[in-house]
Amino acid sequence: QVQLGESGGGLVQAGGSLRVSCVASGRTLSNYNMGWFRQAPGKEREFVAAIRWSGRTYYADSVKGRFTISRDNAKNTVYLQMNSLKPEDTAVYYCAADPRGGLRPVGTPTEYDYWGQGTQVTVSS
């Protein structure tokens, strides 16, 4: 069993930056594909970014060039660095883990078995 815990959310002005972290316990994440998703009030959960066990990264078009996903396997932690934040980035951000890894799809919530509790990111205009 894997437990995921996000931290680092908060309130920031438009144009600012935040880094959210996801720490895992229970299993090593080195072979897992990891993803970040977000959900705004009244909207469906949407893909933000993912990183494969190999280190290859993927981004939603809406965040490409502004967000960077990374992982530190020694710390069992995945990060999402968010720059040039916009009010439309406001959402609860969730970390997710797919233990099967490999070349499985990374952009769909149903591909992930484990989820964190989420961390709120609010961007003011």
C-alpha positions in Angstrom: 0.0 0.0 0.0 1.2 3.5 -0.8 0.3 6.7 1.0 0.7 10.0 -0.7 0.8 13.4 1.0 0.8 16.7 -0.8 2.1 20.0 0.6 3.1 23.4 -0.5 -0.2 24.9 -1.7 -1.3 28.3 -0.7 -2.4 31.8 -1.9 -0.3 33.6 -4.5 -0.8 36.6 -6.8 -1.0 36.1 -10.5 2.4 35.9 -12.0 3.8 34.3 -8.9 5.3 30.9 -8.2 4.6 27.9 -6.0 6.1 24.5 -5.6 3.9 21.6 -4.4 5.4 18.4 -3.2 4.1 14.8 -2.9 5.8 12.5 -0.4 5.1 8.8 -0.6 5.3 6.3 2.2 4.9 2.5 2.2 6.6 1.7 -1.0 9.4 3.1 -3.1 8.2 5.1 -6.1 11.2 4.6 -8.4 9.3 2.3 -10.8 6.0 4.1 -10.6 4.6 6.6 -13.1 3.5 9.7 -11.2 1.0 12.4 -12.1 -0.4 15.7 -10.9 -4.1 16.4 -11.5 -6.2 19.4 -10.4 -9.9 20.0 -9.8 -11.6 23.4 -9.6 -15.0 23.8 -8.1 -17.7 22.6 -10.4 -15.3 21.1 -12.8 -13.9 17.6 -13.5 -10.5 16.5 -12.4 -8.0 17.3 -15.1 -4.5 16.2 -16.0 -1.7 18.7 -15.3 1.6 16.8 -15.6 3.2 13.4 -15.4 6.6 11.8 -15.1 7.4 8.2 -16.0 9.7 6.0 -14.0 12.2 6.7 -16.8 12.0 10.5 -16.2 10.1 11.4 -19.3 7.6 14.2 -18.7 4.3 15.2 -20.1 2.2 18.3 -19.6 -1.2 19.6 -20.3 -1.2 22.3 -23.0 -2.6 24.8 -20.5 0.5 24.6 -18.3 3.3 23.8 -20.8 6.2 26.2 -20.4 5.0 27.3 -17.0 5.0 24.1 -14.9 7.7 21.6 -14.3 7.3 18.1 -12.8 10.3 16.4 -11.3 11.0 13.5 -9.0 13.6 12.6 -6.4 13.5 8.9 -6.0 16.0 9.0 -3.0 13.4 11.1 -1.1 10.4 9.3 -2.6 9.1 12.7 -3.6 7.6 14.2 -6.7 7.4 18.0 -7.2 5.4 20.4 -9.3 7.1 23.8 -9.8 4.5 26.3 -10.9 5.6 29.6 -12.4 3.7 32.5 -14.0 0.6 31.4 -12.2 -2.8 32.5 -13.5 -6.2 32.8 -11.7 -7.4 29.9 -13.8 -4.8 27.7 -12.2 -6.8 27.9 -8.9 -7.8 24.4 -7.9 -7.1 21.5 -5.5 -3.9 19.8 -6.8 -3.7 16.0 -6.4 -0.7 13.7 -6.6 -1.3 10.2 -8.0 0.8 7.1 -8.4 0.6 4.2 -11.0 2.5 1.3 -9.6 2.5 -0.6 -12.9 4.6 2.1 -14.6 6.0 1.3 -18.0 4.4 2.8 -21.1 0.9 3.0 -19.7 -1.1 6.1 -20.4 -0.4 8.9 -18.0 -3.1 11.5 -18.7 -6.2 9.7 -17.4 -7.1 9.6 -13.7 -8.3 6.0 -14.0 -4.8 4.9 -14.7 -3.7 5.7 -11.2 -4.2 3.5 -8.2 -3.1 5.8 -5.4 -4.1 9.4 -4.6 -3.2 12.0 -2.1 -5.6 14.2 -0.2 -4.9 17.3 -2.3 -3.5 20.7 -1.6 -5.3 24.0 -2.4 -3.7 26.4 -4.8 -5.3 29.8 -5.1 -4.2 32.4 -7.5 -5.5 35.9 -7.0 -5.8 38.4 -9.9 
